[in-house]
Amino acid sequence: MNQQANDTGVATVIFERLEKERLPRAIDLKAKVDAGGRLDDMDIAFLDRVFADSEDLKPLLDRHPEYHELASRMMRLYQEITARGLENEK
C-alpha cells in the first residue's frame, strides 16, 4: 500500500473517532470544567490518551497541512479543558 492510500485510511479512522468519540467527550469535559467541576481519573486518562495520540499523528500532519487548522483547534480545546481543570483544583 502506498503512503497516500495509508494516510487516507488513517485519516478516515481519525475523523470517525473525532466525530463519534473525542469531540463529544471534549465538549462534555469543557462544560464540566466551565461549571467549576474537577477532572476525575477517567477524564485525565482520556486527555493523556488524546495527547499521546497527537504525538503519534505528527508525521501525518507534517505530510498533510490541510489538517493543521483542525488539529490546532482540537489541541486548543484540550488545552482549555486542562487549564480550566487545573484552575478548578486550586
Secondary structure, 3 states (H helix, E strand, C coil): CCHHHHHHHHHHHHHHHHHHHHHHHHHHHHHHHHCCCCCCHHHHHHHHHHHHHHHHHHHHHHHCHHHHHHHHHHHHHHHHHHHHHHHHHC
